[in-house]
């Protein structure tokens, strides 16, 4: 009885070692047992799995999401900066226009302040539009990145779950046997 348990356990350990092709994802690159695959090997593996088209579509979607997120972040930051420059120009313009206009009297001071305040409005408008477009681009890019990254991970997960070539497909179970209770290794 003890011999059978030891032999079953030994076979189980050997079967885990025989699989030896644990697939991992690093961005859009694949690694087997921690070693990065060449582009040709990665393409061949994905083609063998029947997942090459899905992988390429998810890879492209993830790249688009990354581009939109980075571009949107830059646009939002630049638009915010442009808005602040316009607001500063408006405040300084109002102060300078009012001060210079004060030489000509109260009415001239008011006109000078109004004209100075309008100096930064085009920059503020452009800044708000640019920042808004950047936020929208990030709002589209982040979900694209996440959804397509999850699709890439799902392809790797399906390979590791035994749906791809070389993946684990054995199962060890404890259940009834003719003489009582026994371990069963199913391939």
Secondary structure by P-SEA (a helix, b strand, c coil): caaaaaaaaaaaaaaaaaacccccccccccccccccccaaaaaaaaaaaccaaaaaaaaaaaaaaaaaaaaaaaaaaaaaaaaaaaaaaaaaaaaaaaaaaccccaaaaaaaaaaaaacaaaaaaaaaaaaaaaaaaaaaaaaaaaaaaaaaaaaaaaaaaccccccccbbbbbbbccccccccccc
